[in-house]
Amino acid sequence: MRRNLTFALAVLFALLLTACSAARQGPSAWLDQPLEGSRFPLGPVTITAHASDSDGVARFELYAGEELLQTVEAGGQVLGEASYEWTPPSAGEYELSAIPIDARGNRGQAAQVVVYITAPGDESSPPDLSQTPVEGSVEAVMDRITCESNRTVAITFHINAPLGIRSIDLWNTSTLDEYHEGFQAPYPTQIAKTVKISERIADPYLRGHQWGLMVVGADSGTWFYADEYLMEPDDRCPGHYEFEVAGEGPAMADTTWVTARQNATCRQGPDKAFSPIGYLGQAEAAQAVGRLQDGAWLQLQLPDRASLCWIAADLLDFPPALLGELPPVAPPPLPVVSEPTVTLTPSPTAPPPVDGQAPAISGVSANPTTILTQGSGCPSYSRTTTVLATIQDNVGVDLARADWSVGGESGQSTLYRADGDIFQGEIGPLSTTGTLAITVRAWDAASNQSTASPVYVTVQQCIE
C-alpha cells in the first residue's frame, strides 16, 4: 500500500512539473530594423532584433522565410540583442523573422516583418505602405472635433478604402485616451461617423490635446494614418486641464509659466533650511504666482500639488519680464532649530513606530511602445511616450520618478499624480535610436524607496 502511494505521488509530482514547464513562455521579441513594408535595393540589409526574458535571453534564430540565416548568441542577460547583415539572393518579397530562446531553452514567439527587395531599374516592386498611404488606396480624414460636457469630445471622420476596413483606432496623444472598433467580413469600404470619447482624467499639464486616426486595411493588415492630427478647439476643450477654472479658462496667463533647468526641489519657503514638499523635473513646467522682493526665489504652483512652494530662480528658465509681472510675497519665518533639552523620566518610553514600508509600484506601462527620434518627418508617429504607474503607500508618496536610458542618452522624468494612485509622466523627444529602458522609482516621506521592473520602448528614426 505504501509503495503504491509513493508511486502515485511521484507520478503526480512529475505531471505538475510537466504542466509548469509547458506553461512557461519564452522571451518577448521585436525587430528594430528593418521596418514593416520597407523597400531596399538589392544589396546588404541589416537586421536588428531585441528580446526580454526574466530567465535571460540566450540566443536568437534569424530567418528569411523558412531559411535559417544565422544563430546569434545574446549572452543570457534579461535584455538581449542580435544584429546580422543579410544579403538577399535576388529581388522580391521576403518575410524576415527573429525567434528568441531563453536560458532554459524556451522559444518565444517570432517577431516578423515583410520587406521588398528591388532590382536596379525595377519599378514593379510593391510600394512601402507602412508609413504613408498610397494615393487613391485609402482616404482617412478627420473632419472636426466638438467639445461636450464631462470631458467628452465628439470626433467626426470619414474613411474610403476600396479593399475593405478591418479596424479603426482613435487616440489622444497627450492623455492616452483611445477608441478601437473592429469589423468582420464582409468588411466595410466606406465609413462616415461621429464617435464620442470621454477623457478619463483631467490633464495635469497645460498643453494642447490632439487626436490621431489609424485605419487597418482588410487586404493585408497594412495600416494607414490620417494625413494630420486634429487639435481640440482652442487647443483643448474646456475643463480638460486639471487646474482650469470652469468657464473662465486657465487660472493664470500662460506667460507666468516657468521651466526647470535641472531637477529642482520645491520647498516650503525660499531657503534651503525649509523642508521639501515637491519636485520639478528637468524641462518640466510649473506656474509662477509670486516672488521674493529681490527675485532670488519664485513661488510656484506645481501641477501635482495644491499647496504652493518655492524654487530658486537660478534653477528656472522664464522671460526676464516675468519678475516685473509677479507680485512680491512675504516669506514665511525661517524654521527654528531648538536647543536639545534633557528630560528625566522615571522609566524609558517606547520610541514612536518607524515607517519601514516602501511604496508599492504596479501596473507600469509606456504608451506608445514605439516612438521616433526628434525631427520634422513622419508626422503621424509620436516622438514621446507616456509612462503610467500605480503607486500606493501607507503614509503617502513623496516622489515618483521614471529613470530612462537608450544608448548613451539617459535622464529622469518626474511622475505626477494623475488620478487617485495613478502617476503619469512623459519621456521624449530623444535623439538616440535603440531600446529605451524605463525604470519607475518611488519614495515616501520616510525616505523608503522602491523600484519597479523596467519597461521598454523602441526608438526609431523616421523613414519616409
Buried (B, 14 or more C-beta within 10 A) or exposed (E): EEEEEEEEEEEEEEEEEEEEEEEEEBBBBBBBBBBBBBBBEBEEBEBBBBBBBEBBBBBBBBBBEEEEBBEBEBEBEBBBBBBBEBEBEEBBEBEBBBBBBBBEEBEBEBBBBBBBBBEEEEEEBBEBBBBBBEEEBBBBBBEEBBBEEEBBBEBBBBBBBEBBBBBBBBBBBBBBBEBEEEBEEEBBBEBEEEBEBEBEBBBBBBBBBBBBBBBBBBEEEBBBBBBEBBEBEEEBBBBBBBBBEEEEEBBBEEEBBBEBEEBBBBBBBBBEEBEBBBBBBBBBBBBBBBBBEEEEBBBBBBBBBEEBBBBBBEBBEBEEEBBEEBEEBEBEEEEEEEEEEEEEEEEEEEEEEEBEEBBBBEEBBBBBEBBBBEEEEBBBBBBBBBBBBBBEBEEEBBBBBBBBBBEEBEBBBBBBBBEEBBBBBBBBEBEBBBBBBBBBBBBBEBEBEBEBEBBBBBBBEBBE
